């Protein structure tokens, strides 16, 4: 699984957060706030979907061009990599 089990997605009101956990302890200093689109991509990655599968799902969900969505997916994944959340 590219996303470690040490990260969970939480929804609080209209906000989403990726929360790092270790031994059931939350590391509040490394919480990553994301928007609804980021949460959508994160959930797909947790389900082991490929970039192509995520893109197809997003094309059905969002009224946006393929190029913009692919760029959003790549930017989000790169940010997850920088934060040590995603490994491909």
PDB file with one MODEL, atoms N, CA, C and O in Angstrom:
MODEL        1
ATOM      1  N   UNK A   1       0.850  -1.181   0.000  1.00  0.00           N
ATOM      2  CA  UNK A   1       0.000   0.000   0.000  1.00  0.00           C
ATOM      3  C   UNK A   1       0.892   1.239   0.000  1.00  0.00           C
ATOM      4  O   UNK A   1       1.712   1.410   0.902  1.00  0.00           O
ATOM      5  N   UNK A   2       0.741   2.096  -0.993  1.00  0.00           N
ATOM      6  CA  UNK A   2       1.586   3.294  -1.078  1.00  0.00           C
ATOM      7  C   UNK A   2       1.394   4.272   0.083  1.00  0.00           C
ATOM      8  O   UNK A   2       2.344   4.957   0.462  1.00  0.00           O
ATOM      9  N   UNK A   3       0.197   4.352   0.654  1.00  0.00           N
ATOM     10  CA  UNK A   3      -0.016   5.221   1.808  1.00  0.00           C
ATOM     11  C   UNK A   3       0.076   4.357   3.053  1.00  0.00           C
ATOM     12  O   UNK A   3      -0.618   3.349   3.189  1.00  0.00           O
ATOM     13  N   UNK A   4       0.936   4.769   3.944  1.00  0.00           N
ATOM     14  CA  UNK A   4       1.160   4.022   5.168  1.00  0.00           C
ATOM     15  C   UNK A   4      -0.109   3.960   6.009  1.00  0.00           C
ATOM     16  O   UNK A   4      -0.919   4.887   5.996  1.00  0.00           O
ATOM     17  N   UNK A   5      -0.272   2.867   6.734  1.00  0.00           N
ATOM     18  CA  UNK A   5      -1.387   2.742   7.662  1.00  0.00           C
ATOM     19  C   UNK A   5      -1.250   3.710   8.829  1.00  0.00           C
ATOM     20  O   UNK A   5      -2.172   3.847   9.632  1.00  0.00           O
ATOM     21  N   UNK A   6      -0.105   4.384   8.930  1.00  0.00           N
ATOM     22  CA  UNK A   6       0.119   5.350  10.006  1.00  0.00           C
ATOM     23  C   UNK A   6      -0.515   6.703   9.710  1.00  0.00           C
ATOM     24  O   UNK A   6      -0.261   7.668  10.431  1.00  0.00           O
ATOM     25  N   UNK A   7      -1.331   6.797   8.669  1.00  0.00           N
ATOM     26  CA  UNK A   7      -2.015   8.040   8.323  1.00  0.00           C
ATOM     27  C   UNK A   7      -3.497   7.762   8.139  1.00  0.00           C
ATOM     28  O   UNK A   7      -3.890   6.794   7.489  1.00  0.00           O
ATOM     29  N   UNK A   8      -4.315   8.635   8.727  1.00  0.00           N
ATOM     30  CA  UNK A   8      -5.756   8.484   8.567  1.00  0.00           C
ATOM     31  C   UNK A   8      -6.360   9.819   8.139  1.00  0.00           C
ATOM     32  O   UNK A   8      -5.828  10.889   8.434  1.00  0.00           O
ATOM     33  N   UNK A   9      -7.464   9.724   7.451  1.00  0.00           N
ATOM     34  CA  UNK A   9      -8.189  10.900   6.987  1.00  0.00           C
ATOM     35  C   UNK A   9      -9.351  11.145   7.936  1.00  0.00           C
ATOM     36  O   UNK A   9     -10.122  10.233   8.233  1.00  0.00           O
ATOM     37  N   UNK A  10      -9.473  12.370   8.407  1.00  0.00           N
ATOM     38  CA  UNK A  10     -10.580  12.752   9.282  1.00  0.00           C
ATOM     39  C   UNK A  10     -11.306  13.937   8.675  1.00  0.00           C
ATOM     40  O   UNK A  10     -10.694  14.839   8.103  1.00  0.00           O
ATOM     41  N   UNK A  11     -12.612  13.915   8.810  1.00  0.00           N
ATOM     42  CA  UNK A  11     -13.451  15.006   8.350  1.00  0.00           C
ATOM     43  C   UNK A  11     -14.055  15.674   9.570  1.00  0.00           C
ATOM     44  O   UNK A  11     -14.723  15.029  10.379  1.00  0.00           O
ATOM     45  N   UNK A  12     -13.813  16.986   9.698  1.00  0.00           N
ATOM     46  CA  UNK A  12     -14.372  17.771  10.792  1.00  0.00           C
ATOM     47  C   UNK A  12     -15.132  18.930  10.163  1.00  0.00           C
ATOM     48  O   UNK A  12     -14.532  19.876   9.653  1.00  0.00           O
ATOM     49  N   UNK A  13     -16.445  18.847  10.202  1.00  0.00           N
ATOM     50  CA  UNK A  13     -17.254  19.864   9.549  1.00  0.00           C
ATOM     51  C   UNK A  13     -17.025  19.821   8.061  1.00  0.00           C
ATOM     52  O   UNK A  13     -17.270  18.801   7.416  1.00  0.00           O
ATOM     53  N   UNK A  14     -16.551  20.933   7.507  1.00  0.00           N
ATOM     54  CA  UNK A  14     -16.268  20.997   6.077  1.00  0.00           C
ATOM     55  C   UNK A  14     -14.776  20.878   5.776  1.00  0.00           C
ATOM     56  O   UNK A  14     -14.354  21.094   4.640  1.00  0.00           O
ATOM     57  N   UNK A  15     -13.986  20.539   6.778  1.00  0.00           N
ATOM     58  CA  UNK A  15     -12.540  20.440   6.593  1.00  0.00           C
ATOM     59  C   UNK A  15     -12.088  18.989   6.687  1.00  0.00           C
ATOM     60  O   UNK A  15     -12.694  18.165   7.373  1.00  0.00           O
ATOM     61  N   UNK A  16     -11.005  18.708   5.975  1.00  0.00           N
ATOM     62  CA  UNK A  16     -10.408  17.385   5.994  1.00  0.00           C
ATOM     63  C   UNK A  16      -8.974  17.501   6.483  1.00  0.00           C
ATOM     64  O   UNK A  16      -8.287  18.485   6.209  1.00  0.00           O
ATOM     65  N   UNK A  17      -8.531  16.480   7.213  1.00  0.00           N
ATOM     66  CA  UNK A  17      -7.172  16.459   7.731  1.00  0.00           C
ATOM     67  C   UNK A  17      -6.581  15.068   7.559  1.00  0.00           C
ATOM     68  O   UNK A  17      -7.244  14.058   7.792  1.00  0.00           O
ATOM     69  N   UNK A  18      -5.323  15.040   7.147  1.00  0.00           N
ATOM     70  CA  UNK A  18      -4.570  13.789   7.168  1.00  0.00           C
ATOM     71  C   UNK A  18      -3.796  13.827   8.480  1.00  0.00           C
ATOM     72  O   UNK A  18      -3.001  14.733   8.729  1.00  0.00           O
ATOM     73  N   UNK A  19      -4.047  12.826   9.304  1.00  0.00           N
ATOM     74  CA  UNK A  19      -3.471  12.807  10.644  1.00  0.00           C
ATOM     75  C   UNK A  19      -2.507  11.639  10.758  1.00  0.00           C
ATOM     76  O   UNK A  19      -2.887  10.489  10.542  1.00  0.00           O
ATOM     77  N   UNK A  20      -1.237  11.940  11.104  1.00  0.00           N
ATOM     78  CA  UNK A  20      -0.275  10.853  11.314  1.00  0.00           C
ATOM     79  C   UNK A  20      -0.483  10.228  12.688  1.00  0.00           C
ATOM     80  O   UNK A  20      -0.646  10.923  13.691  1.00  0.00           O
ATOM     81  N   UNK A  21      -0.472   8.921  12.707  1.00  0.00           N
ATOM     82  CA  UNK A  21      -0.604   8.198  13.969  1.00  0.00           C
ATOM     83  C   UNK A  21       0.517   7.184  14.068  1.00  0.00           C
ATOM     84  O   UNK A  21       1.035   6.706  13.058  1.00  0.00           O
ATOM     85  N   UNK A  22       0.876   6.868  15.272  1.00  0.00           N
ATOM     86  CA  UNK A  22       1.882   5.843  15.518  1.00  0.00           C
ATOM     87  C   UNK A  22       1.534   5.207  16.856  1.00  0.00           C
ATOM     88  O   UNK A  22       1.435   5.894  17.873  1.00  0.00           O
ATOM     89  N   UNK A  23       1.351   3.907  16.850  1.00  0.00           N
ATOM     90  CA  UNK A  23       0.950   3.204  18.064  1.00  0.00           C
ATOM     91  C   UNK A  23      -0.290   3.833  18.686  1.00  0.00           C
ATOM     92  O   UNK A  23      -0.388   3.973  19.905  1.00  0.00           O
ATOM     93  N   UNK A  24      -1.245   4.213  17.817  1.00  0.00           N
ATOM     94  CA  UNK A  24      -2.506   4.837  18.231  1.00  0.00           C
ATOM     95  C   UNK A  24      -2.331   6.189  18.902  1.00  0.00           C
ATOM     96  O   UNK A  24      -3.251   6.668  19.565  1.00  0.00           O
ATOM     97  N   UNK A  25      -1.176   6.812  18.745  1.00  0.00           N
ATOM     98  CA  UNK A  25      -0.946   8.163  19.246  1.00  0.00           C
ATOM     99  C   UNK A  25      -0.979   9.122  18.061  1.00  0.00           C
ATOM    100  O   UNK A  25      -0.414   8.831  17.007  1.00  0.00           O
ATOM    101  N   UNK A  26      -1.636  10.255  18.233  1.00  0.00           N
ATOM    102  CA  UNK A  26      -1.727  11.249  17.168  1.00  0.00           C
ATOM    103  C   UNK A  26      -0.592  12.248  17.306  1.00  0.00           C
ATOM    104  O   UNK A  26      -0.330  12.767  18.391  1.00  0.00           O
ATOM    105  N   UNK A  27       0.084  12.512  16.178  1.00  0.00           N
ATOM    106  CA  UNK A  27       1.143  13.519  16.156  1.00  0.00           C
ATOM    107  C   UNK A  27       0.532  14.813  15.611  1.00  0.00           C
ATOM    108  O   UNK A  27       0.482  15.025  14.400  1.00  0.00           O
ATOM    109  N   UNK A  28       0.072  15.668  16.520  1.00  0.00           N
ATOM    110  CA  UNK A  28      -0.644  16.881  16.118  1.00  0.00           C
ATOM    111  C   UNK A  28       0.235  17.872  15.359  1.00  0.00           C
ATOM    112  O   UNK A  28      -0.282  18.704  14.615  1.00  0.00           O
ATOM    113  N   UNK A  29       1.535  17.798  15.531  1.00  0.00           N
ATOM    114  CA  UNK A  29       2.417  18.761  14.865  1.00  0.00           C
ATOM    115  C   UNK A  29       2.538  18.515  13.369  1.00  0.00           C
ATOM    116  O   UNK A  29       3.030  19.377  12.642  1.00  0.00           O
ATOM    117  N   UNK A  30       2.098  17.354  12.898  1.00  0.00           N
ATOM    118  CA  UNK A  30       2.245  17.022  11.478  1.00  0.00           C
ATOM    119  C   UNK A  30       0.909  16.830  10.771  1.00  0.00           C
ATOM    120  O   UNK A  30       0.852  16.184   9.725  1.00  0.00           O
ATOM    121  N   UNK A  31      -0.163  17.383  11.327  1.00  0.00           N
ATOM    122  CA  UNK A  31      -1.466  17.295  10.679  1.00  0.00           C
ATOM    123  C   UNK A  31      -1.428  18.102   9.383  1.00  0.00           C
ATOM    124  O   UNK A  31      -0.897  19.212   9.347  1.00  0.00           O
ATOM    125  N   UNK A  32      -1.988  17.542   8.340  1.00  0.00           N
ATOM    126  CA  UNK A  32      -2.000  18.157   7.009  1.00  0.00           C
ATOM    127  C   UNK A  32      -3.448  18.432   6.633  1.00  0.00           C
ATOM    128  O   UNK A  32      -4.215  17.499   6.396  1.00  0.00           O
ATOM    129  N   UNK A  33      -3.828  19.713   6.575  1.00  0.00           N
ATOM    130  CA  UNK A  33      -5.181  20.112   6.176  1.00  0.00           C
ATOM    131  C   UNK A  33      -5.296  20.076   4.660  1.00  0.00           C
ATOM    132  O   UNK A  33      -4.429  20.586   3.950  1.00  0.00           O
ATOM    133  N   UNK A  34      -6.375  19.469   4.171  1.00  0.00           N
ATOM    134  CA  UNK A  34      -6.594  19.362   2.729  1.00  0.00           C
ATOM    135  C   UNK A  34      -8.040  19.731   2.401  1.00  0.00           C
ATOM    136  O   UNK A  34      -8.896  19.802   3.283  1.00  0.00           O
ATOM    137  N   UNK A  35      -8.286  19.963   1.124  1.00  0.00           N
ATOM    138  CA  UNK A  35      -9.640  20.291   0.685  1.00  0.00           C
ATOM    139  C   UNK A  35     -10.369  19.016   0.258  1.00  0.00           C
ATOM    140  O   UNK A  35      -9.831  17.913   0.363  1.00  0.00           O
ATOM    141  N   UNK A  36     -11.595  19.186  -0.221  1.00  0.00           N
ATOM    142  CA  UNK A  36     -12.421  18.051  -0.611  1.00  0.00           C
ATOM    143  C   UNK A  36     -11.788  17.243  -1.751  1.00  0.00           C
ATOM    144  O   UNK A  36     -11.871  16.014  -1.768  1.00  0.00           O
ATOM    145  N   UNK A  37     -11.163  17.936  -2.693  1.00  0.00           N
ATOM    146  CA  UNK A  37     -10.508  17.242  -3.809  1.00  0.00           C
ATOM    147  C   UNK A  37      -9.336  16.411  -3.312  1.00  0.00           C
ATOM    148  O   UNK A  37      -9.149  15.273  -3.742  1.00  0.00           O
ATOM    149  N   UNK A  38      -8.548  16.979  -2.405  1.00  0.00           N
ATOM    150  CA  UNK A  38      -7.441  16.232  -1.812  1.00  0.00           C
ATOM    151  C   UNK A  38      -7.940  15.006  -1.068  1.00  0.00           C
ATOM    152  O   UNK A  38      -7.334  13.937  -1.142  1.00  0.00           O
ATOM    153  N   UNK A  39      -9.047  15.162  -0.350  1.00  0.00           N
ATOM    154  CA  UNK A  39      -9.624  14.032   0.380  1.00  0.00           C
ATOM    155  C   UNK A  39     -10.073  12.942  -0.593  1.00  0.00           C
ATOM    156  O   UNK A  39      -9.892  11.754  -0.325  1.00  0.00           O
ATOM    157  N   UNK A  40     -10.654  13.343  -1.717  1.00  0.00           N
ATOM    158  CA  UNK A  40     -11.086  12.393  -2.738  1.00  0.00           C
ATOM    159  C   UNK A  40      -9.884  11.588  -3.249  1.00  0.00           C
ATOM    160  O   UNK A  40      -9.941  10.361  -3.344  1.00  0.00           O
ATOM    161  N   UNK A  41      -8.803  12.291  -3.575  1.00  0.00           N
ATOM    162  CA  UNK A  41      -7.598  11.625  -4.089  1.00  0.00           C
ATOM    163  C   UNK A  41      -6.995  10.722  -3.015  1.00  0.00           C
ATOM    164  O   UNK A  41      -6.596   9.594  -3.304  1.00  0.00           O
ATOM    165  N   UNK A  42      -6.927  11.214  -1.774  1.00  0.00           N
ATOM    166  CA  UNK A  42      -6.359  10.439  -0.675  1.00  0.00           C
ATOM    167  C   UNK A  42      -7.129   9.132  -0.494  1.00  0.00           C
ATOM    168  O   UNK A  42      -6.524   8.070  -0.352  1.00  0.00           O
ATOM    169  N   UNK A  43      -8.462   9.207  -0.497  1.00  0.00           N
ATOM    170  CA  UNK A  43      -9.280   8.002  -0.346  1.00  0.00           C
ATOM    171  C   UNK A  43      -9.002   7.009  -1.475  1.00  0.00           C
ATOM    172  O   UNK A  43      -8.901   5.805  -1.238  1.00  0.00           O
ATOM    173  N   UNK A  44      -8.881   7.510  -2.682  1.00  0.00           N
ATOM    174  CA  UNK A  44      -8.583   6.642  -3.824  1.00  0.00           C
ATOM    175  C   UNK A  44      -7.224   5.973  -3.664  1.00  0.00           C
ATOM    176  O   UNK A  44      -7.083   4.783  -3.946  1.00  0.00           O
ATOM    177  N   UNK A  45      -6.232   6.721  -3.218  1.00  0.00           N
ATOM    178  CA  UNK A  45      -4.904   6.150  -3.018  1.00  0.00           C
ATOM    179  C   UNK A  45      -4.925   5.085  -1.923  1.00  0.00           C
ATOM    180  O   UNK A  45      -4.242   4.067  -2.030  1.00  0.00           O
ATOM    181  N   UNK A  46      -5.710   5.323  -0.868  1.00  0.00           N
ATOM    182  CA  UNK A  46      -5.833   4.326   0.206  1.00  0.00           C
ATOM    183  C   UNK A  46      -6.456   3.034  -0.323  1.00  0.00           C
ATOM    184  O   UNK A  46      -6.210   1.951   0.209  1.00  0.00           O
ATOM    185  N   UNK A  47      -7.273   3.164  -1.384  1.00  0.00           N
ATOM    186  CA  UNK A  47      -7.903   2.000  -2.013  1.00  0.00           C
ATOM    187  C   UNK A  47      -7.020   1.405  -3.106  1.00  0.00           C
ATOM    188  O   UNK A  47      -7.454   0.536  -3.861  1.00  0.00           O
ATOM    189  N   UNK A  48      -5.769   1.885  -3.184  1.00  0.00           N
ATOM    190  CA  UNK A  48      -4.778   1.388  -4.153  1.00  0.00           C
ATOM    191  C   UNK A  48      -5.170   1.630  -5.603  1.00  0.00           C
ATOM    192  O   UNK A  48      -4.802   0.853  -6.484  1.00  0.00           O
ATOM    193  N   UNK A  49      -5.909   2.692  -5.855  1.00  0.00           N
ATOM    194  CA  UNK A  49      -6.254   3.050  -7.230  1.00  0.00           C
ATOM    195  C   UNK A  49      -5.046   3.701  -7.905  1.00  0.00           C
ATOM    196  O   UNK A  49      -4.253   4.384  -7.257  1.00  0.00           O
ATOM    197  N   UNK A  50      -4.920   3.481  -9.199  1.00  0.00           N
ATOM    198  CA  UNK A  50      -3.837   4.078  -9.976  1.00  0.00           C
ATOM    199  C   UNK A  50      -4.201   5.520 -10.320  1.00  0.00           C
ATOM    200  O   UNK A  50      -5.346   5.937 -10.144  1.00  0.00           O
ATOM    201  N   UNK A  51      -3.218   6.280 -10.812  1.00  0.00           N
ATOM    202  CA  UNK A  51      -3.487   7.652 -11.251  1.00  0.00           C
ATOM    203  C   UNK A  51      -4.546   7.680 -12.341  1.00  0.00           C
ATOM    204  O   UNK A  51      -5.422   8.544 -12.336  1.00  0.00           O
ATOM    205  N   UNK A  52      -4.470   6.740 -13.272  1.00  0.00           N
ATOM    206  CA  UNK A  52      -5.457   6.685 -14.357  1.00  0.00           C
ATOM    207  C   UNK A  52      -6.863   6.413 -13.824  1.00  0.00           C
ATOM    208  O   UNK A  52      -7.835   7.011 -14.286  1.00  0.00           O
ATOM    209  N   UNK A  53      -6.963   5.509 -12.853  1.00  0.00           N
ATOM    210  CA  UNK A  53      -8.270   5.221 -12.257  1.00  0.00           C
ATOM    211  C   UNK A  53      -8.811   6.440 -11.504  1.00  0.00           C
ATOM    212  O   UNK A  53      -9.998   6.756 -11.587  1.00  0.00           O
ATOM    213  N   UNK A  54      -7.929   7.115 -10.774  1.00  0.00           N
ATOM    214  CA  UNK A  54      -8.334   8.320 -10.041  1.00  0.00           C
ATOM    215  C   UNK A  54      -8.797   9.387 -11.022  1.00  0.00           C
ATOM    216  O   UNK A  54      -9.816  10.041 -10.801  1.00  0.00           O
ATOM    217  N   UNK A  55      -8.053   9.560 -12.099  1.00  0.00           N
ATOM    218  CA  UNK A  55      -8.415  10.554 -13.111  1.00  0.00           C
ATOM    219  C   UNK A  55      -9.803  10.269 -13.680  1.00  0.00           C
ATOM    220  O   UNK A  55     -10.619  11.182 -13.802  1.00  0.00           O
ATOM    221  N   UNK A  56     -10.076   9.022 -14.026  1.00  0.00           N
ATOM    222  CA  UNK A  56     -11.384   8.660 -14.581  1.00  0.00           C
ATOM    223  C   UNK A  56     -12.503   8.934 -13.577  1.00  0.00           C
ATOM    224  O   UNK A  56     -13.565   9.429 -13.957  1.00  0.00           O
ATOM    225  N   UNK A  57     -12.280   8.622 -12.317  1.00  0.00           N
ATOM    226  CA  UNK A  57     -13.282   8.892 -11.288  1.00  0.00           C
ATOM    227  C   UNK A  57     -13.513  10.392 -11.120  1.00  0.00           C
ATOM    228  O   UNK A  57     -14.646  10.844 -10.953  1.00  0.00           O
ATOM    229  N   UNK A  58     -12.423  11.153 -11.167  1.00  0.00           N
ATOM    230  CA  UNK A  58     -12.542  12.603 -11.000  1.00  0.00           C
ATOM    231  C   UNK A  58     -13.232  13.249 -12.188  1.00  0.00           C
ATOM    232  O   UNK A  58     -13.963  14.225 -12.017  1.00  0.00           O
ATOM    233  N   UNK A  59     -13.015  12.728 -13.383  1.00  0.00           N
ATOM    234  CA  UNK A  59     -13.700  13.256 -14.565  1.00  0.00           C
ATOM    235  C   UNK A  59     -15.213  13.089 -14.442  1.00  0.00           C
ATOM    236  O   UNK A  59     -15.979  13.915 -14.938  1.00  0.00           O
ATOM    237  N   UNK A  60     -15.635  12.013 -13.777  1.00  0.00           N
ATOM    238  CA  UNK A  60     -17.065  11.782 -13.557  1.00  0.00           C
ATOM    239  C   UNK A  60     -17.609  12.671 -12.437  1.00  0.00           C
ATOM    240  O   UNK A  60     -18.773  13.071 -12.459  1.00  0.00           O
ATOM    241  N   UNK A  61     -16.754  12.973 -11.460  1.00  0.00           N
ATOM    242  CA  UNK A  61     -17.168  13.704 -10.257  1.00  0.00           C
ATOM    243  C   UNK A  61     -17.112  15.224 -10.413  1.00  0.00           C
ATOM    244  O   UNK A  61     -17.966  15.939  -9.890  1.00  0.00           O
ATOM    245  N   UNK A  62     -16.104  15.710 -11.134  1.00  0.00           N
ATOM    246  CA  UNK A  62     -15.851  17.153 -11.225  1.00  0.00           C
ATOM    247  C   UNK A  62     -16.005  17.647 -12.668  1.00  0.00           C
ATOM    248  O   UNK A  62     -15.654  16.946 -13.617  1.00  0.00           O
ATOM    249  N   UNK A  63     -16.524  18.837 -12.811  1.00  0.00           N
ATOM    250  CA  UNK A  63     -16.675  19.470 -14.122  1.00  0.00           C
ATOM    251  C   UNK A  63     -15.394  20.250 -14.412  1.00  0.00           C
ATOM    252  O   UNK A  63     -15.317  21.456 -14.176  1.00  0.00           O
ATOM    253  N   UNK A  64     -14.398  19.543 -14.926  1.00  0.00           N
ATOM    254  CA  UNK A  64     -13.078  20.138 -15.124  1.00  0.00           C
ATOM    255  C   UNK A  64     -12.370  19.381 -16.246  1.00  0.00           C
ATOM    256  O   UNK A  64     -12.722  18.243 -16.556  1.00  0.00           O
ATOM    257  N   UNK A  65     -11.370  20.021 -16.848  1.00  0.00           N
ATOM    258  CA  UNK A  65     -10.650  19.370 -17.950  1.00  0.00           C
ATOM    259  C   UNK A  65      -9.723  18.272 -17.428  1.00  0.00           C
ATOM    260  O   UNK A  65      -9.279  18.288 -16.280  1.00  0.00           O
ATOM    261  N   UNK A  66      -9.455  17.335 -18.306  1.00  0.00           N
ATOM    262  CA  UNK A  66      -8.564  16.217 -17.983  1.00  0.00           C
ATOM    263  C   UNK A  66      -7.174  16.718 -17.593  1.00  0.00           C
ATOM    264  O   UNK A  66      -6.581  16.213 -16.640  1.00  0.00           O
ATOM    265  N   UNK A  67      -6.652  17.708 -18.321  1.00  0.00           N
ATOM    266  CA  UNK A  67      -5.310  18.230 -18.041  1.00  0.00           C
ATOM    267  C   UNK A  67      -5.226  18.865 -16.653  1.00  0.00           C
ATOM    268  O   UNK A  67      -4.253  18.657 -15.929  1.00  0.00           O
ATOM    269  N   UNK A  68      -6.234  19.627 -16.291  1.00  0.00           N
ATOM    270  CA  UNK A  68      -6.235  20.282 -14.974  1.00  0.00           C
ATOM    271  C   UNK A  68      -6.328  19.237 -13.865  1.00  0.00           C
ATOM    272  O   UNK A  68      -5.613  19.325 -12.867  1.00  0.00           O
ATOM    273  N   UNK A  69      -7.198  18.258 -14.037  1.00  0.00           N
ATOM    274  CA  UNK A  69      -7.337  17.218 -13.018  1.00  0.00           C
ATOM    275  C   UNK A  69      -6.063  16.402 -12.879  1.00  0.00           C
ATOM    276  O   UNK A  69      -5.644  16.100 -11.761  1.00  0.00           O
ATOM    277  N   UNK A  70      -5.444  16.041 -13.986  1.00  0.00           N
ATOM    278  CA  UNK A  70      -4.200  15.275 -13.921  1.00  0.00           C
ATOM    279  C   UNK A  70      -3.118  16.080 -13.217  1.00  0.00           C
ATOM    280  O   UNK A  70      -2.351  15.530 -12.426  1.00  0.00           O
ATOM    281  N   UNK A  71      -3.048  17.375 -13.496  1.00  0.00           N
ATOM    282  CA  UNK A  71      -2.086  18.236 -12.821  1.00  0.00           C
ATOM    283  C   UNK A  71      -2.374  18.279 -11.314  1.00  0.00           C
ATOM    284  O   UNK A  71      -1.448  18.216 -10.506  1.00  0.00           O
ATOM    285  N   UNK A  72      -3.643  18.386 -10.938  1.00  0.00           N
ATOM    286  CA  UNK A  72      -4.016  18.394  -9.518  1.00  0.00           C
ATOM    287  C   UNK A  72      -3.614  17.092  -8.832  1.00  0.00           C
ATOM    288  O   UNK A  72      -3.085  17.108  -7.720  1.00  0.00           O
ATOM    289  N   UNK A  73      -3.864  15.975  -9.491  1.00  0.00           N
ATOM    290  CA  UNK A  73      -3.495  14.670  -8.931  1.00  0.00           C
ATOM    291  C   UNK A  73      -1.996  14.602  -8.713  1.00  0.00           C
ATOM    292  O   UNK A  73      -1.540  14.218  -7.635  1.00  0.00           O
ATOM    293  N   UNK A  74      -1.222  14.973  -9.732  1.00  0.00           N
ATOM    294  CA  UNK A  74       0.240  14.910  -9.630  1.00  0.00           C
ATOM    295  C   UNK A  74       0.776  15.838  -8.540  1.00  0.00           C
ATOM    296  O   UNK A  74       1.657  15.449  -7.774  1.00  0.00           O
ATOM    297  N   UNK A  75       0.251  17.055  -8.468  1.00  0.00           N
ATOM    298  CA  UNK A  75       0.703  17.998  -7.433  1.00  0.00           C
ATOM    299  C   UNK A  75       0.381  17.468  -6.037  1.00  0.00           C
ATOM    300  O   UNK A  75       1.208  17.558  -5.129  1.00  0.00           O
ATOM    301  N   UNK A  76      -0.816  16.917  -5.869  1.00  0.00           N
ATOM    302  CA  UNK A  76      -1.196  16.395  -4.555  1.00  0.00           C
ATOM    303  C   UNK A  76      -0.315  15.208  -4.164  1.00  0.00           C
ATOM    304  O   UNK A  76       0.151  15.125  -3.028  1.00  0.00           O
ATOM    305  N   UNK A  77      -0.091  14.302  -5.096  1.00  0.00           N
ATOM    306  CA  UNK A  77       0.771  13.142  -4.802  1.00  0.00           C
ATOM    307  C   UNK A  77       2.193  13.596  -4.470  1.00  0.00           C
ATOM    308  O   UNK A  77       2.818  13.057  -3.556  1.00  0.00           O
ATOM    309  N   UNK A  78       2.705  14.585  -5.206  1.00  0.00           N
ATOM    310  CA  UNK A  78       4.052  15.101  -4.902  1.00  0.00           C
ATOM    311  C   UNK A  78       4.112  15.691  -3.500  1.00  0.00           C
ATOM    312  O   UNK A  78       5.109  15.515  -2.800  1.00  0.00           O
ATOM    313  N   UNK A  79       3.059  16.388  -3.081  1.00  0.00           N
ATOM    314  CA  UNK A  79       3.025  16.946  -1.726  1.00  0.00           C
ATOM    315  C   UNK A  79       2.974  15.826  -0.681  1.00  0.00           C
ATOM    316  O   UNK A  79       3.621  15.917   0.362  1.00  0.00           O
ATOM    317  N   UNK A  80       2.212  14.782  -0.961  1.00  0.00           N
ATOM    318  CA  UNK A  80       2.171  13.632  -0.050  1.00  0.00           C
ATOM    319  C   UNK A  80       3.550  12.976   0.062  1.00  0.00           C
ATOM    320  O   UNK A  80       3.958  12.558   1.145  1.00  0.00           O
ATOM    321  N   UNK A  81       4.253  12.891  -1.051  1.00  0.00           N
ATOM    322  CA  UNK A  81       5.607  12.316  -1.039  1.00  0.00           C
ATOM    323  C   UNK A  81       6.549  13.159  -0.192  1.00  0.00           C
ATOM    324  O   UNK A  81       7.320  12.626   0.606  1.00  0.00           O
ATOM    325  N   UNK A  82       6.487  14.487  -0.368  1.00  0.00           N
ATOM    326  CA  UNK A  82       7.353  15.376   0.410  1.00  0.00           C
ATOM    327  C   UNK A  82       7.110  15.228   1.906  1.00  0.00           C
ATOM    328  O   UNK A  82       8.038  15.355   2.705  1.00  0.00           O
ATOM    329  N   UNK A  83       5.884  14.965   2.276  1.00  0.00           N
ATOM    330  CA  UNK A  83       5.523  14.849   3.687  1.00  0.00           C
ATOM    331  C   UNK A  83       5.710  13.430   4.224  1.00  0.00           C
ATOM    332  O   UNK A  83       5.452  13.177   5.400  1.00  0.00           O
ATOM    333  N   UNK A  84       6.156  12.505   3.373  1.00  0.00           N
ATOM    334  CA  UNK A  84       6.383  11.130   3.796  1.00  0.00           C
ATOM    335  C   UNK A  84       5.120  10.318   3.972  1.00  0.00           C
ATOM    336  O   UNK A  84       5.120   9.306   4.672  1.00  0.00           O
ATOM    337  N   UNK A  85       4.039  10.758   3.340  1.00  0.00           N
ATOM    338  CA  UNK A  85       2.752  10.066   3.473  1.00  0.00           C
ATOM    339  C   UNK A  85       2.580   9.019   2.381  1.00  0.00           C
ATOM    340  O   UNK A  85       1.942   7.988   2.597  1.00  0.00           O
ATOM    341  N   UNK A  86       3.151   9.285   1.204  1.00  0.00           N
ATOM    342  CA  UNK A  86       2.948   8.410   0.049  1.00  0.00           C
ATOM    343  C   UNK A  86       4.304   7.954  -0.495  1.00  0.00           C
ATOM    344  O   UNK A  86       5.240   8.742  -0.632  1.00  0.00           O
ATOM    345  N   UNK A  87       4.374   6.685  -0.792  1.00  0.00           N
ATOM    346  CA  UNK A  87       5.564   6.093  -1.428  1.00  0.00           C
ATOM    347  C   UNK A  87       5.081   5.247  -2.591  1.00  0.00           C
ATOM    348  O   UNK A  87       4.232   4.371  -2.422  1.00  0.00           O
ATOM    349  N   UNK A  88       5.628   5.513  -3.786  1.00  0.00           N
ATOM    350  CA  UNK A  88       5.199   4.655  -4.904  1.00  0.00           C
ATOM    351  C   UNK A  88       6.236   3.630  -5.233  1.00  0.00           C
ATOM    352  O   UNK A  88       6.042   2.827  -6.145  1.00  0.00           O
TER     353      UNK A  88
ENDMDL
END
